[in-house]
Amino acid sequence: MEGQNGKESAGQEKGTSKAELKASYQHFDPALYLQRHYTPPRASFDNKDNVVPWKLGLIHRAFTEGDLKGDVLVDIGSGPTLYQVMSGCERFNRVILSDFVEANRRELQNWLQGKSNSLDWTPFFQHVCKLEGRSPEAWSEKAQRLRSVVTDVLPVDIHQPNPLPLDALPPSGADCLISCYCLEASSPDLASFNKALGHIAGLIRQGGHLLLIGTLEISFYYPAPDVRIPVMRLDEAQVCSSLKNCGFQLQDLSVYYLPQDMHKTTDDARSMFFAKARKQ
Ligand SMILES: C[S@@+](CC[C@H](N)C(=O)[O-])C[C@H]1O[C@@H](n2cnc3c(N)ncnc32)[C@H](O)[C@@H]1O
């Protein structure tokens, strides 16, 4: 397989194994990923139809509707991003971030320690403040709140029956688990996606919640200049049946179609889903 610059890529489109995917992820470039996915045109606050306001709005609604709160919120496959815990950090006493790739964990630690970061998260914090009915100027208080509640940035592997280190969570499990674009981007096929969903379901307490964001129509993305990662294609019906088969009751499902001006050559994502589900 050819990379963007014509070099051999680490991933294989057909028959990629979990081991090959894991090897490809070791080349993940946090700064490049953030720049491609979290700056304009892919991320914009000026356009109300942009994917970032879409997902921030749904995450905000997921926590406020039904007054979802608790002790522990865990984010699986955080990558180098923080947007996904900006609402939840107000509603949980502890937030645990996690990623498979050390460079991503380092990027998160840098932000937590106030060191220089590859992306300025200020507009994201400001947007979430507005969703919460606060002044955008409250963004630095929110950033401080997030820094104060994140207790760990842990290694994770969703393909292990116990994805997180032992004793990372209370014995009963997390009150809420969020995971964005991780399962389908690190599973070679539906069977391993379902298995991984079962593994992360095991991290949630009975009656706890799962917030899952993923890409539906996609076949690849580049998390580093020469690394093409094949991504499995999902559809809405598969998401619903996978959740049901893993013991979840679906509470909300939304689908987003990327407008033409957000299509890029570094991935072929066309639609995404957001799901809120309760572990029965
Ligand atoms: C598309 S990125 C998503 C990052 C971030 N959550 C976001 O919303 O942009 C996929 C993430 O899955 C992580 N990942 C890859 N293999 C994994 C595995 N076996 N277990 C857990 N996470 C994995 C990668 O390191 C990467 O950060």
The ligand as an SDF file (V2000), in Angstrom:
LIG
                    3D

 27 29  0  0  0  0  0  0  0  0999 V2000
   -9.0720    8.3560   15.3640 C   0  0  0  0  0  0  0  0  0  0  0  0
   -8.1580    8.4510   16.8490 S   0  0  0  0  0  0  0  0  0  0  0  0
   -9.3510    9.1840   17.9380 C   0  0  0  0  0  0  0  0  0  0  0  0
   -8.7410   10.1300   18.9220 C   0  0  0  0  0  0  0  0  0  0  0  0
   -9.7170   10.9800   19.7480 C   0  0  0  0  0  0  0  0  0  0  0  0
  -10.5450   10.1470   20.6090 N   0  0  0  0  0  0  0  0  0  0  0  0
  -10.5940   11.8570   18.9100 C   0  0  0  0  0  0  0  0  0  0  0  0
  -11.7750   11.9910   19.2460 O   0  0  0  0  0  0  0  0  0  0  0  0
  -10.1340   12.4890   17.9480 O   0  0  0  0  0  0  0  0  0  0  0  0
   -8.1120    6.7690   17.3600 C   0  0  0  0  0  0  0  0  0  0  0  0
   -7.4090    6.5420   18.6660 C   0  0  0  0  0  0  0  0  0  0  0  0
   -7.4780    5.1610   19.0110 O   0  0  0  0  0  0  0  0  0  0  0  0
   -6.2600    4.8220   19.6600 C   0  0  0  0  0  0  0  0  0  0  0  0
   -6.0440    3.3640   19.5740 N   0  0  0  0  0  0  0  0  0  0  0  0
   -5.4630    2.6540   18.5920 C   0  0  0  0  0  0  0  0  0  0  0  0
   -5.4230    1.3560   18.9040 N   0  0  0  0  0  0  0  0  0  0  0  0
   -5.9920    1.2230   20.1200 C   0  0  0  0  0  0  0  0  0  0  0  0
   -6.2320    0.1270   20.9850 C   0  0  0  0  0  0  0  0  0  0  0  0
   -5.8890   -1.1290   20.6360 N   0  0  0  0  0  0  0  0  0  0  0  0
   -6.8360    0.3770   22.1650 N   0  0  0  0  0  0  0  0  0  0  0  0
   -7.2060    1.6370   22.5140 C   0  0  0  0  0  0  0  0  0  0  0  0
   -7.0050    2.7200   21.7370 N   0  0  0  0  0  0  0  0  0  0  0  0
   -6.4070    2.5130   20.5470 C   0  0  0  0  0  0  0  0  0  0  0  0
   -5.2230    5.5970   18.8930 C   0  0  0  0  0  0  0  0  0  0  0  0
   -4.0080    5.7350   19.5910 O   0  0  0  0  0  0  0  0  0  0  0  0
   -5.9280    6.9110   18.6270 C   0  0  0  0  0  0  0  0  0  0  0  0
   -5.6590    7.8520   19.6060 O   0  0  0  0  0  0  0  0  0  0  0  0
  1  2  1  0
  2  3  1  0
  2 10  1  0
  3  4  1  0
  4  5  1  0
  5  6  1  0
  5  7  1  0
  7  8  2  0
  7  9  1  0
 10 11  1  0
 11 12  1  0
 11 26  1  0
 12 13  1  0
 13 14  1  0
 13 24  1  0
 14 15  1  0
 14 23  1  0
 15 16  2  0
 16 17  1  0
 17 18  1  0
 17 23  2  0
 18 19  1  0
 18 20  2  0
 20 21  1  0
 21 22  2  0
 22 23  1  0
 24 25  1  0
 24 26  1  0
 26 27  1  0
M  CHG  2   2   1   9  -1
M  END
$$$$
